[in-house]
Amino acid sequence: MTPAPAASVSSAPHRAHDSAADRVRTTVIVGGVAGGMSAATRLRRLDERREIIVLERSGAVSFANCGLPYHVSGVIAERGELALQTPERLAARFRIDARVRHEVLSIDRGAKTVVVRDLDRDRLHEIGYDELVLSPGAAPRRPAHIAAGAAVHALRTLDDLDGIMTGLGGVPAGDPAVVIGGGYIGIEIADNLHRRGLSVTIVQRGDQLLAPLDEEMAAPVADHLASLGIGVLLGRSAVEVATDHVTLDDGARLPAALVIAAMGVTPEASLAADAGLAIGDEGGIAVDAFHRTRDPAIFAIGDAVEKADAIDGAGRLVTLAGLANRHGRAVADVIAGDAVPARPSLGTAIVDAAGLTVANVGWSERAAVERGRDVRVIHTHPFSHATYFPGATPLSLKLVVDRADDRILGAQAVGTDGVDKRIDVIATAMSAGLAASALADLELAYAPQYGSAKDPVNMLGYVDRNLANGDDRVIQWHELEHELAAGAALVDVRAEGQLAEGLIPGARWIPVEALRERHAEFGGRRIVVHCRVGQGAHTAARLLAALGHDVVNLDGGYLTWRDGQRARALVGIRLAA
């Protein structure tokens, strides 16, 4: 996290009232929703006398922004279910002065005042503060070229939702909709537009959906969406939005009765920058561990702020509701005099991709390599619970480990059941500083309808321990081509009934049970063994090593290799059912 230069992190802030005159203090909070309202309500519970003013630019100060896409489809039927608090209820219950449609235009740090525009009355006025909390959030990115009369919707506020619902009023089922962007919000809104009956296409500039994932973990998500009839275009950019179509960078035109921009967000840091507060390298407001800016009277929280990365401490933009809520509560504690430093962020996230659950924590393999780490990577393909109990479904798990010290750098999971708890367990282990091999020793709840006696998380630990101890050697799916070019023999040790799932070109099929009799066929060649998921090949590799061969296991087996190859084949083609 980029530090705020002038604010001391060692001294606790003042108590709620001036000790001399016991003057009632005023805290002004810019922005409501997760961060701002958590700060306001927590501060009230800590200090009944303080004046607390919340200034929110939109028309709603407290709403469930993570639920907005699900009203589009009717999964959340009533709009009112998304409006958590009103200014009237906040005044009655918490004596908080919450003002909607009030935009803060500037900060005078010397005078400790903010200039505010009442958007309904178009009037300017000043409000004084003792402490100022900035929680302005982040602004959605929009296409560079939008034709006159063309409507491009984003989805960050209830006002945005109302605009989309109004736009959908004249769009019959079956009409085309284009979602620009294939991140978490883009996938959620595409799913819900599809549920509503529209013909939806996601246009993603990058080569994969869900950028925090590695490509082989993201490919099944694209295929799943396409199997449901949601179009996916990877490696394509929307260059212009017209009234009835979207033009792509290759000249193609996609018909569009509705266009949603889900292209990511930019931190709303201009108010802070104009006031001379420090901005971090990622464009977010720079704060210290107590959420203070370089001005000790001004704090900042939420999506506009850079958070300290839990892996390397660098400032990063992490736009998650859980962090905003937690930091809102924490900044209230700091203002009230109970200063506890914020924990760094792991960026733990999850999304429902039209029935397929996708989650991640920490760094991807790609990010770790780009940041100079020598990594050990593990792919597994377990089931959500014991396979003899009905209803077990497959999972794909990936663990990224620092080879130098066995530290867990990140994890990813894709499946229909059990994804959330596996990622949460790994996130907890990372927070506690557990080594990857220690996952093997976690005592996790087990009954056959919930898990396995060796839980998928335990199995990641076992595999890591084998690799760390030298009991197994592996290569990754993207390293196989190089191994084969160098002369290695590729041996498929799957059972015969599994071969119909697909073959890796150049592989020789020898089941594990036949290896003892046939191992001499390889001469002195290096051997790459693979099975379906990596477990049977581990047995084969141990056997061949004991027989004197130079052997490595293809990590994650055929399934991981298949997903990696599929990821690279998807770029530039249009996926649809």
N, C-alpha and C positions, 0 to 999 in steps of 0.2 A: 504494500500500500504506500503510495506517495505521501510522505509526512506533510503536515501543515506546518510551515516553517516557524511561525512566531508563537504558537500556543504551547505552553509547557505541558508535558504529559505527566509530570510527577506530582504536581500540587493538586489537591482536591478542590473543586469549585466551591463557591460560597454557599451558605445555607439559604433557605427559602426567603428569609427576611433579613433586612439590615439589622444588625445587633443594636445599633444606637437608637434609632427611632422606631424599630420594628415596622418599617414601611412595607406596605403591601407591594409586592413586585408584580410585573406584567411580563408574561411570556407570550410571544407571538409565534405562531406556527404557520409556515407557508406551505399549503398543501395538506389534504386530508388523507383519506383512504388508509392503507395499511400502516405506513410509517407515521404519518402525522396524527392520525386518530389514536394509535397505540400510545404515542407520546402524550397526547392531551389527556386521555382518560387515566393513564398511569400517574401522571403528574397531579391530577386532581385527587386521586386516592392518597397521594403522599402529602398534599398540601391543600387544605380546604380554603385558605384565605386568598391564595394567589389568583390574579386575573389571568385567564387563559383565553386567547383569541386565536381561532383557526380561520385562515383565509384560503378559500378554495376557488379556483378559477372556473371549474365546471359547475354543473347544476346539481351535483350530489357530492356530499362530503364523506360519506361512508357507504361503500358498496362492495359486493363480492366480485371484483374484476376477474378472478379466475373462473367464475361461472358464466361470464358473458356469452361465450360461444354456444353454450348449451340452451340458451333461450332462443337462439336462432332456429333450432330444430324443434323446439318444444319439449326437449328432455326436462328442462326447468320451465314449467308451463307459465308461471306467473312472473311478470317483471318485478312485482313487488317483493318477491322472495330474494331478489338481488340487492335491494336497498336495505342495508343493515340498520342504519340510524339516520334520523333527520335532525336538522338544526333544532327543531322544537324539542325532540326527545333528549338530545344532548344537553340542552339548557335545563330541562326539568330534572334530569337524573344527575348530571354532573356539574351543573352551573358552568358550562363551557359556552362561550360566545362563538358559535360557528357560523360563518358567513359564506354562503355559496355565491358564485358568479362575482367574486371579488379577486381581481388580479393585482399582484404586487409588481410594480413597475421598476422600483429602484430602492436601494438601501443607502442611507446616510449613516455610516458607521460612527462618525464623530458625534452626531446629534442623537444617535440611537433611535432613528425613526425609519419607517418605510412609507413610501408613497404608494397608495392603493387606488385602483380605479374600480368603482362600482359599475359593473358592466350593464346592469339594467337601467341605471339612471344616468350613465355616462358622466359621472362626477369623480373628481379626484379629491383625496384627503390624506392626511398623514396620521400615522399611529406610532406612538412611542413604545419602546420595549426595554426591558432589562436583559432578557435573553431572547434570542431569535433562533428558531429552528427551521432550517430549510429542508423541505421534503417535497420538492416540485416534481419528482418523477422523471420520466423520460418521454421524448416525443417520437412518434412513429415516423420512420423514413417513408418517403413517397417517391413515385417515379419522377424522373426529371422533366418529362414532357407529357403534359396532360392537355388535350385539346379543349377548346372552349365548349362548355356545355357537358363535358364528360364528368361523371361522378366517380371518384375513387374513394372508397371507404377504408378507414382504419378501425381498430377495435381496442380501445384503451379505457373508455369511459362509458357511463350509461348514456350520455349524449351521443356517442358514436353508435352504440347499440340501437338507439332510437332511429338514427339515420339509416342504418342497415335495414331495420324492420320496415321503415317507410319505403325504402327502395324495393324491398321484396314484395310489397303490396301489389305491384303491377307485374310481377314476374311469375308466370305460370310454371308448374312442374315440367321438367324436361328442358327448360331454357338453359343456355350455357352461362356458367359463372367461371371467372378466372381468379385464382388466388396467387398473388405474386409473393413468393417466399415460401420455403419449405422447412421453417423452424417449428418450434412448439406451437405457437399461435396459428401459423399457417396451416398446420396439419389439423388442429382442432377445428378451425373454422371451415376447412374443406370437408371434414367429416360431417359437420353439422349441416352444412349446405346440401351435402349429398343426402343426408337423412331427410331433409326437407323435400327432396325430389329433384333438385337441380342437377344438371350435367356439369360436373366440376373438373377443372384442370388446374393442377399446381404447376407453376413455372418457377424453377429454382435456378438461380445463376450459378451456384456451385455445382460440383460434380456429384453431390450426394444430398439427401435430406438430412436434417438434424446434424448440424456442423459439430457439436460436441462429441459425436460418436466417431469411431473409425469406420472407414468405408465398408469393410466386410460386415460390420454390425448394422449398418444403415441399409444395405441392399435389400434384406428381407422386408423392411418396412415399405419401401417403394413397391415391391412386388405384391405385398399384402393389399396396399391401397388400390393398386391397379386391378387386383382380382375382384375387388368390390365394385369396380366401375369408375373409380376416381382416376382421371388422367394424371400422369406425372411426366414432366419434361425437365430433365436435368441438363446442366451446362448451357442453359439458354437464359437470356435476359430480356425483360420487357423494356423496349426503348420508347414506346409511345402508347398512350391510352386515348382512344377515340370514343365517341359516344356509343358505338356498338361493337367495337373490337379492340383487341390489344395486338400491337405489332411487335414481333420479336426481332432479335439482333440478326437472325438469318433471313429476314424478310417475310417470314410466315405471319399470317394473320389468324388470330384466334377469335371467333365470335364471342361476344360477352354482353349479356344483359345486366350483369353485375360484376364489379371489379373490387376486390379486397386487397389492400396493400398490407402484407405481413412481412415486411422486408427488414425487420429488426428495428431497434430504437436507438436514439441518440440522447445522452443525458441532458436534462434541462439545466445546464450550468451557466447560462448567460447572465442571469441575475447575480450569481456569485462572482463571476468574472468581472462584470461591470463595477462591482463593489470593491475590486482589488483583492479578492480572496484567491488563494492558490488553486490552480487546476492541475490535475495529474496528467501523466503521460497518455492515459487512455481517454482523456477528455472529460472525466468526471471530477466532481469537487474533491479536493484533497482534505482529508481529516486525519486526526491522530487516533490513538486507540480509544479515546473517550468521546469520539465523534465531534471534536472541536475543530474548527477551521483555524486559520492563522489569526483570526480575531477571537479572543477567548470568550466573548459574549455571543458568538454566533456558532451554532452547531449545524450539522448536516447529516441526513440519513436517507436511506431508500435508494431508488434506482438512479438518482443523479450523482451518487457518491461512489468513489472507488473503494473497494474492500481489499483488505490484505489477504492474499492467496495463502491458504494453509500449507502449501507445499514449499514455496520459496519466498513468501512474504511480499512479493511484488503487488502493486496496485492493479486491480482488475475490476471490470464492470461485471457485476453479478446481479441480474435483475430478477430476483425471486421474492415472492410474497413473504415467505417464512423469515428471511433475513430482515426485510423491512419491518415486519411486526416486532421481531426481537430487538432490533436496534432502536425502534421507537420507544419501547419500554426502557431500554438501557439508557437512552439519552435523558429520559425523565428522571431516572435514578441519579444520573450525574448532576443534573440541574438542582435536584433536591438535596444533594450533598453526599450521596452514596456512590462514589465513583468506582466502578469495576471495569477494567479494560475489556474491550470486545475480543472475542475469539476470532481468529482468522477464518476465512470462508472456504468450504470445500466445494461449493456449487452443486450440491445434491439436487437432482431434478428428475421429474417423471412426467410422462405424457401418455394419454390414451390415444393411440393411433388407430381409430376405428375398430376397436376391439383387441388390438395388439398393444401390449404395455411395453414401454421403452423407458429405461431409467439409466442414469449415469451419476457418477460422483468423481470428483478430482479431475486428473488429467487424462486425456486420451494418449494412446501410443504416439500418435502424430505430434501432439503438443510436447510430450516428454522428449522425443528425439529432437524436435526443433529447439528445445531449451537446453540441449546438451547432455541429457541423461543417457547413460548406458542402461538399457532396460531389459528385463526378463518379462516375456509376455506369455500368458496362459489363456487358452480357449478351452471351455468345456461345454458339453451339450447334455446336461442331466435332465431329469424329469422333475416336475413341480412337487410330486410326492411319490411314495412307493408305487411302482408300476403294477403290483398285484392288486392294489386297491383301485376301484373304478374311478375314472375321471382324470388320471394323471396326464399332464400335457408337457410338451418339451420346452426347455429353456435354452437360450444361448447366453453364456457368461464369458466375460473377458476381464482378466486382471492384469494390471500394468504395475510392475515392481521395479524398484531401483536395484540393479544388480550389485551395487557396491555395499549396501547395508540392509537389504531385504525390506526396505520401507515400501508400503503400499502407496503408489502414486495415483491410482485411479481404478475404476471398475465400470463396466457397462453390462446391461442385461436386457434381453428381449424375450418376450413370451406372452402367454395369455393368463397365467396364474403363477403367483409366487414371486414375481419380479420385485415387487415393492419391498418385501421383507428381506430379500437377499441383499439388495442395495442398501437398505437401512442398516443391516448388520455390519456390512463392510464400512459404511460411513461412520458408524459408531466405533469400529475397530480403528479406523484412521484417526478419529478424534482422540482416542485413548493412546495412540502411538504404538499399537500392536504391529509387530512384524508380520509379513505375509504368511510365513510358515506357522505363526501362532493361530491362524484361522483354523488349523487342523484340530486344535485343542479346545475350541469354544464348545461349551455345553449348551446346546440349543434344544428347544422343546421339540419332542418327537412323538407323533402317532402316525400311522401309515396314511391317513387321509390328509395330513398336514405337511409331511416331509419324509425324509429317509433317515435311517439310523446313522448313515454317513450323509449329513446334509450337504447339498451342493456347495455351501460355503466351506464346510470342512474339507470337501474334496479339492477345492482350490488350494487350501493350505497343504494338503498331502502332495499335490503335484508340485507346488512351489518347493516343498522340503526335498522332494526327490531331485529337482533340478539344482537346488542350492548345494546338495550333498554330492552331486555328480552321479546319482543313481539313474539318471535319464539325461539324454541330450536331445534337444529339439531344434528344428528349423521352423520358420514361419511360412505361411502359404505363399507370400510374395518372394520368398527366397528359393522356392523349389526350382524355378526355371534355371537359376544360376547353378544349382547343384547338378541338375541333369546335363547342362552344357559342359560342366567340368568332368563328366563321365560317371556320375553316380548311378547306381541301379535303383529303380523305384519298385518296391514290392508292396502289393495290395494284399493284406492279410485278413480281409473281411470274410465272413461266412458267405457261402455261395448265394444264399437267398438275398443278400444285401447288394449284390452286384448290379441288379436291375435299376437301382437308384441312380447309377451313373458311374463312369469310369474316368480316371485321370489318364490322359494320353501317355503312352509309353510304359504304363505300369504292367508288371508281371504278377499274375495272381497265384499266390501260394498261401493257403490258409495256415494259421499258426501251427496247427497240429502236424503239418507236413514239413515244417522248417528243419527239424532235426535230420530228416533223411535227405533234404535237398540243399542244405546250406552250402555245400561245396560247389554248387553251380556258379557262385558269384566270383570265384577266383579271389583276387585281392582287391576287388572294387569296393569303394565306399557304398553303403547301402542306406537308402531312405525308406523306412517302412511307414505305412499308413493303414489305418482301419477307418471305421465310420466316424468316430469321435475322438480317438486318441488313446483310449484305455487298452483295447486289445493290442494296439501297436506297441504300447509300453511293455506288455508281456513279451511280444516278439523281439523288441529291441534288447531286453535283458537277456533273452535266450541267445540271440546272435552275438551279443557282446561276450557272453560266457564262452561261446565257441570260437572267440578270437577275431571277430569281425569289427571293422570300423563302421558303426551304425548310428543313425540319428532317426528320431521320430518326427513325423510331420504333425506339428502341434494342432490340435483341434480336428485332425483327421480330414476325411473327405468333405464333411459338411462345411468346415471353415474354408477349405480351399474352394469349394463350389461357390460360397457366398462372396469370397474375394474376387473370383473371376467374374461373377455376375455383376459386382459393383462396377468393374471397369467396362463391362459391355453395355451398361445402361446409359452411359453419357451420350447425349445427343439424339437419343431415340425417344419416341413418344410411347409411354406405357399406357395401356388401357385394357379393359377386360375383353 
